[in-house]
């Protein structure tokens, strides 16, 4: 089984990959680590290296060629590709995108020990640099490969990590990947987000808690609700529920980690 995992900066995807490796014996191929080591060797920050890579694509192609070669030469190994664009180069994989709000991502990278090449003086600087780096990477990938890695239609599973622990996310990814394999490497794309990204505590009244009590009880002890697709509109990082609000409220009350959503225009 080959799983390709990409995501927003600070989404925790590397931690998720390590959990999959430790608990389920997957090998990890991380291009992010390769890039950070390269930046360190060149006495640059990762943002500076990303900017250099915009004008000299040899670094990208070195990483991409290695990724494709490893996947071809190891079809029978369980491998996780922790890579921004592995989904585009690994011939057959379960493709995962891990998303996160920018505010939470900035808090995480401030608390991580990523070396001098990714050290920030303040939360505000971390947030600004994350936004700049993501924009730089997005432009570069479009220039080189004509792809938009932020287009969620590229993935079999989009899962948000803003309000969920990495161990639950790792288990869900493995479950969904097994289902993908069972179905002959065919997947119906899913987008999972926490009810806490869709609602706030003030959005749920006492009447809601009474009227939705039975539904909420049904949802207790489940990690995700996928039989009800919640239709939402998305504006930057803000979601507005258009259809299925009662199921979101019930999931919120039951403290369900994830509901399945569909973004509509």
C-alpha positions in Angstrom: 0.0 0.0 0.0 1.3 3.4 -1.0 -0.2 6.5 0.7 0.8 10.0 -0.4 0.2 12.7 2.3 0.4 16.4 1.7 -1.2 19.3 3.4 -1.0 22.9 4.7 2.1 23.9 6.5 1.7 23.2 10.2 -1.1 20.7 9.6 0.8 18.0 11.5 1.2 15.7 8.5 4.7 14.6 9.5 3.5 13.6 13.0 0.7 11.7 11.4 3.1 9.9 9.1 5.3 8.9 12.0 2.3 7.5 13.8 1.4 5.4 10.8 5.0 4.2 10.6 5.3 3.4 14.3 1.9 1.8 14.8 1.4 0.1 11.4 4.9 -0.5 10.0 4.9 1.9 7.1 8.2 3.2 5.7 8.3 7.0 5.4 9.8 8.9 2.5 9.8 12.6 3.4 10.7 15.2 0.8 10.2 18.0 3.5 13.1 16.6 5.5 15.2 16.5 2.3 14.4 20.1 1.6 15.1 21.3 5.2 18.4 19.5 5.1 19.3 21.1 1.8 18.3 24.6 3.2 20.5 24.0 6.2 23.5 23.0 4.0 23.0 26.1 2.0 22.6 28.3 5.1 19.1 29.4 4.0 15.7 29.4 5.5 13.1 27.1 3.8 11.4 30.2 2.4 14.6 31.4 0.8 15.2 28.0 -0.7 11.7 27.9 -2.0 12.3 31.3 -3.7 15.6 30.0 -5.2 13.8 26.9 -6.5 11.5 29.1 -8.5 14.4 30.2 -10.7 16.3 26.9 -10.6 14.1 23.8 -11.0 16.9 21.2 -10.7 16.2 20.8 -7.0 12.5 20.1 -7.6 13.3 17.5 -10.3 15.9 15.8 -8.1 13.2 15.2 -5.4 10.5 14.3 -7.9 12.6 11.8 -9.8 13.5 10.1 -6.5 9.9 9.9 -5.4 8.7 8.3 -8.6 11.6 5.9 -8.7 11.0 4.7 -5.1 7.3 4.1 -5.8 8.1 2.1 -9.0 10.8 0.0 -7.4 8.8 -0.9 -4.3 5.2 -1.8 -5.4 4.9 -4.4 -2.6 6.0 -2.3 0.3 3.9 -0.2 2.6 5.2 3.3 2.1 4.0 6.7 3.1 5.2 9.6 1.0 5.3 12.7 3.1 5.6 15.1 0.2 3.8 18.2 -1.2 3.5 16.7 -4.7 4.0 12.9 -4.3 0.3 12.5 -5.3 1.3 13.7 -8.7 4.3 11.4 -9.1 3.4 8.1 -7.4 1.6 6.1 -10.0 -0.9 4.4 -7.7 -1.5 5.8 -4.2 -4.2 6.7 -1.8 -4.0 10.5 -1.9 -4.5 12.5 1.3 -4.5 16.2 2.0 -4.3 17.3 5.7 -5.7 20.8 6.2 -5.6 23.2 9.1 -6.5 26.8 10.0 -3.7 29.3 9.6 -4.0 30.5 13.2 -3.5 27.0 14.6 -0.7 26.2 12.1 1.2 29.3 13.3 0.8 28.2 17.0 2.1 24.8 16.1 5.2 25.9 14.2 6.1 28.3 17.0 6.2 25.4 19.4 8.0 23.0 17.1 11.7 22.5 17.1 12.4 22.7 13.4 16.0 24.1 13.5 17.3 27.5 12.8 16.0 27.5 9.2 12.4 27.6 10.6 12.6 29.6 13.7 10.2 32.5 14.3 10.4 35.4 16.8 6.6 35.8 17.3 3.3 34.2 16.5 2.6 37.1 14.0 5.9 36.4 12.2 5.2 32.7 12.0 1.7 33.3 10.6 3.0 35.8 8.0 5.8 33.5 6.9 3.5 30.5 6.6 1.2 32.4 4.3 4.1 33.7 2.3 5.7 30.3 2.0 2.5 28.6 1.0 1.9 31.3 -1.7 5.5 30.9 -3.0 5.1 27.1 -3.2 1.8 27.3 -4.9 3.1 29.7 -7.6 6.2 27.5 -8.2 4.2 24.3 -8.6 1.9 25.9 -11.1 4.9 27.2 -13.1 6.7 23.9 -13.1 4.0 21.3 -13.2 0.8 23.1 -14.2 -0.9 21.7 -11.1 -2.7 23.3 -8.1 -1.9 21.2 -5.0 -4.5 23.2 -3.1 -7.2 21.9 -5.4 -9.0 19.3 -3.2 -10.3 17.4 -6.2 -6.8 16.0 -6.5 -7.2 13.9 -3.4 -9.1 10.8 -2.2 -9.3 12.2 1.3 -9.2 15.7 2.7 -9.1 15.7 6.5 -8.8 18.8 8.7 -6.5 18.6 11.7 -7.4 21.9 13.4 -9.4 20.3 16.3 -8.3 16.6 16.1 -5.4 14.6 17.5 -2.9 13.0 15.1 -3.6 9.5 16.4 -7.3 9.7 15.4 -6.4 11.1 12.0 -3.8 8.4 11.4 -6.4 5.7 12.2 -9.0 7.3 9.8 -6.4 7.6 7.0 -5.5 3.9 7.4 -9.2 2.8 7.5 -10.0 4.9 4.4 -6.8 3.6 2.6 -7.8 0.0 3.3 -11.3 0.7 1.9 -9.6 2.2 -1.2 -7.5 -1.0 -1.7 -10.6 -3.2 -1.0 -12.5 -1.4 -3.8 -9.8 -2.0 -6.4 -8.0 1.4 -5.8 -11.2 3.3 -6.4 -12.2 6.0 -4.0 -15.1 8.4 -3.7 -13.5 11.6 -2.5 -14.3 12.6 1.0 -13.7 15.9 2.9 -13.8 15.6 6.7 -13.9 18.5 9.1 -14.6 18.9 12.7 -18.1 20.3 13.7 -16.1 22.9 15.6 -15.0 24.4 12.3 -18.6 24.7 11.2 -20.3 25.9 14.4 -19.6 27.6 17.7 -21.1 26.8 21.1 -23.4 29.8 20.9 -24.9 28.4 17.7 -26.5 25.6 19.7 -29.5 26.4 21.9 -31.0 24.5 24.8 -33.9 23.5 22.4 -31.3 22.1 20.0 -29.8 19.9 22.7 -33.2 18.5 23.6 -34.5 18.0 20.1 -31.3 16.4 18.8 -30.6 14.3 21.9 -31.5 11.0 20.2 -29.4 11.7 17.1 -26.5 12.8 19.3 -26.6 9.5 21.2 -26.4 7.6 18.0 -23.2 9.5 17.2 -21.4 8.8 20.4 -18.1 6.9 20.2 -17.8 7.2 16.4 -14.9 9.0 14.8 -16.7 10.3 11.7 -20.1 10.6 10.1 -20.0 9.9 6.4 -23.5 8.8 5.6 -24.7 12.4 5.9 -23.0 14.9 3.6 -23.1 18.4 4.9 -23.3 21.1 2.2 -21.3 24.2 3.0 -20.0 27.4 1.4 -16.4 28.3 2.0 -15.0 31.8 2.2 -11.2 31.7 2.8 -11.1 29.7 6.0 -14.7 30.2 7.1 -17.4 27.6 6.5 -21.1 28.3 6.3 -23.5 25.4 6.5 -26.1 25.4 3.8 -27.7 22.1 4.2 -27.6 19.5 7.1 -27.3 21.9 10.0 -29.2 19.6 12.4 -26.6 16.8 11.8 -23.7 19.2 12.4 -25.3 20.3 15.7 -25.9 16.7 16.8 -22.3 15.8 16.0 -21.1 18.9 17.9 -23.2 17.9 20.9 -21.8 14.3 20.7 -18.3 15.5 20.3 -17.8 13.6 17.1 -14.3 14.4 15.6 -15.5 14.6 12.0 -18.4 15.1 9.7 -18.3 14.8 5.9 -18.8 18.0 3.9 -19.2 19.1 0.3 -18.2 22.6 -0.7 -20.7 24.2 -3.1 -20.6 27.4 -5.0 
